[in-house]
């Protein structure tokens, strides 16, 4: 099993719009072979110093996959390609961290 933390930076003021498109995608991804968990999250203001300030133009996707092969298939799934086309110009950047249990 692997974990993926995807941080998505969006154009200022456009997070709600991108999240609407993203949430429509979630059931399709959850139905993919090897997907164990997949969902968007947003920062919570906690006052904990190590956290830093909430990011208004960012959301984080928390994912669990059976293996890297399942993740690679997901990245090329037709619904992912369609989603990327819909949000092109609204998503400024994405970073991935792929992790395994220690």
For each residue, the residues with C-beta under 8 A, 3 or more apart:
1: 36 64 65 66 67 100 101
2: 64 65 66 67 68 71 98 99 100
3: 62 63 64 65 98 99 100 101
4: 61 62 63 64 65 71 96 97 98 99
5: 60 61 62 63 96 97 99
6: 60 61 63 94 95 96 97
7: 58 59 60 94 95
8: 18 58 59 60 61 91 93 94
9: 57 58 91 92 93 94
10: 14 15 18 57 58 59 87 90 91 92
11: 14 57 89 90 91 92
12: 56 57
13: 57
14: 10 11 17 18 57 90
15: 10 18 19 42 56 57 58 59
16: 19 20
17: 14 20 21 90
18: 8 10 14 15 21 22 59 87 90 91
19: 15 16 22 23 40 59
20: 16 17 23 24
21: 17 18 24 25 83 86 87
22: 18 19 25 26 40 59 61 83 87
23: 19 20 26 40
24: 20 21 27
25: 21 22 28 29 79 80 83
26: 22 23 29 30 38 39 40
27: 24 30 31
28: 25 31 32 77 79
29: 25 26 32 35 38 74 77 79 80
30: 26 27 35 38
31: 27 28 35
32: 28 29 35 70 73 74 77
33: 70 73
34: 65 66 67 69 70 71 73 74
35: 29 30 31 32 38 63 64 65 66 70 74
36: 1 64 65 66
37: 62 63 64
38: 26 29 30 35 61 62 63 64
39: 26 61 62
40: 19 22 23 26 59 60 61
41: 59 60 61 62
42: 15 54 58 59 60
43: 51 54 55 58 60
44: 54
45: 53 54
46: 51
47:
48: 51
49:
50:
51: 43 46 48
52:
53: 45
54: 42 43 44 45
55: 43 58
56: 12 15
57: 9 10 11 12 13 14 15
58: 7 8 9 10 15 42 43 55
59: 7 8 10 15 18 19 22 40 41 42
60: 5 6 7 8 40 41 42 43
61: 4 5 6 8 22 38 39 40 41
62: 3 4 5 37 38 39 41
63: 3 4 5 6 35 37 38 71
64: 1 2 3 4 35 36 37 38
65: 1 2 3 4 34 35 36 68 70 71 74
66: 1 2 34 35 36 70
67: 1 2 34 70 71
68: 2 65 71 72 98
69: 34 72 73
70: 32 33 34 35 65 66 67 73 74
71: 2 4 34 63 65 67 68 74 75 98
72: 68 69 75 76
73: 32 33 34 69 70 76 77
74: 29 32 34 35 65 70 71 77 80
75: 71 72 80
76: 72 73 80 81
77: 28 29 32 73 74 80 81
78: 81 82
79: 25 28 29 82 83
80: 25 29 74 75 76 77 83 84
81: 76 77 78 84 85
82: 78 79 85 86
83: 21 22 25 79 80 86 87
84: 80 81 87 88 91
85: 81 82 88
86: 21 82 83
87: 10 18 21 22 83 84 90 91
88: 84 85 91
89: 11
90: 10 11 14 17 18 87
91: 8 9 10 11 18 84 87 88 94
92: 9 10 11
93: 8 9
94: 6 7 8 9 91
95: 6 7
96: 4 5 6
97: 4 5 6
98: 2 3 4 68 71
99: 2 3 4 5
100: 1 2 3
101: 1 3
102:
